[in-house]
Every structure is written in C-alpha cells, then in structure tokens.
C-alpha cells in the first residue's frame, strides 16, 4: 500500500541533522507500496532544502523526482473545493493550502496513509477523517 509524503517527512529524509531523519529514512526505505508526493509539497521541500542544506541537496531531491523514486500526484481540479472545505471545517487548525491539499489528494487517490512530522495538524485530521499517520 502506497504512502503519501508530507513536506516535513520528506525534508527530514534529506537532512541528517533533523530529529525525524532516522524515522524518515526507515519509513521511506522500507516502504514497498510506493512513495507519493503531493505536487504542492514539491516547492515547499525545494525551498527548505535550498534554504537549509543548499543546492546539492536540492539536486539530489530533483534526481529522486526525475528518476521515479517518487510518484508526484497533482491536486485534481475538482478537489480545490475540498481544500476550501477542509480549511473551513478545521478553521482552528489554520491548515493552509498545502496541508489541506495533502488530505484532498489522499482522498482523491483513496489513500489513508500519510507520512508527516506535523502532528499538530494531522492528528486531529486523522481522527476525524480516518487517516493513518506515519511514522
């Protein structure tokens, strides 16, 4: 079964000094069902890698995208309304576009497994929407 990757877990995979690094590496290397990156996550990871680790880290990430290590899933046009709905329903979380889009993409792909370091937003979402948060 594939897993959807949020920004934090994907960034942690590349940053050896991140407190989530070992868990991220363990999860991503053990996953047999496929690694799905929501397209809105790509620019966030790119920005963080460039800001904190530099050009070389960005290029390694790009290679993973180019060589098919990750499957990039776009937000379907009909799911934009779901992003707005999630932000209204969970207003107290102040989700923003990317976190809501991750959930909307998971729903559009009929996926329930989301790998994230963001427990503040995703634990309440998981309880309400029957999602499985990893690691």
N, C-alpha and C positions, 0 to 999 in steps of 0.2 A: 504494500500500500504506500503510495507516494506521500510526501510531506511538503507542506508549504513553508517557505522560509521568510521570516520577517527580517527587517533591517539589522536589529541587534545581534541575532544569532549568526547571520552571515558575516557581519563585520568582525565579530569575535573569532570566527574561524580563521581569519587572516591576521589578527593582532595577537601575537603570543603573550603580550602583557595584559590582555583583557582578562578579568576574573572569570569570564564564561568560556575562555578559549578551549580548555581541555574538554569541557562538556560539548562544545560546538564541534570540535574535531571528532570526538567519539560518535556523536549523532550523525554527522554528515558522512563519515567514512563507513559507518555500519549500515546506513540506510540502503535497503535493496529495492525499494519501490520507486525511486526516482526523487529528485530534488527539484521542486517547482519554486521559481522566484516570481512573485507578482511584479509586473512591469513597473508599478510606482515605487517599488523598493530599490530598483536599479540606480536611479540618480541619488538616492539617499546614501546607499553604500558607496557609490563612486565619490561623493562629496566627503564622507567621513574618512575613507581610505586616503584620499588625496590630502586632506587636512592634517590627519594624524600620522600617517605612515608614508605618504609620498607617492611619487609617480610609479615606482617599481611595483608597489602593492596594487595600484590601480591596474597596471598592465597584467598582473597575474589574475586578477578578477576578470578582466576582459577576456583573457585566454579561456577561462572556465566557461564564459558565455559563448564564445566563438566555437570552441571545440565540443560543445554539447554536454558539458558536465552538469549544467543546469538546463532545465526547460523553463523558458520565460513565458508566463501566462499574462495576456493582456486583460484589462477590465472590459468586459463586453459593454457595448453601448447601453443596453437595457439595464445594466447594473449600476449606472450612475445614480439613478433614483434611489437605489438601495443604500448607497453611500450617504446620501442626504437623510434617509430614513434612520439609519443606524446612528448618525450624529444627533438627530432629534431624540430618538428613544433613549440613548445613553448620554444625554447632554452633560450630566455631572462628571463624566469621564473626560470630556473635551478631547475626543478621539482625533479629530482632524481627518484629512482626506486619506492619507496613506494607511493608517490602521483600519479605517472603515473599508477601504478598498481591498485590503488583505482579506477581510472577512467576506466581502461581496464576491471576490474571486473564488475563495474557498467554496462558497455556496454555489456559484455558477458551475464549478467543476465537481460538485458533490463530494468535496473533501472535508474531513473533520479534523485532520491532524495539522497543527500549526506549531512550528518551532520558533520560539521567541524568548528574548530576555525580558520583555516588557510584561511583567506580572501585574502591574497596576491596572493596565487597560485590559489585558487579555484574560485574566482570571474571571472578572465579572462577565465578560462576553462569553467565555467558555461555559460558565454555569447557566447562563440564560439561553444559549444557542446550541448546546450540546456539542461543543468543540473539545478536542483533546489537545492540551497544551504540553509541548515537549521542550527541552528535556526536563 
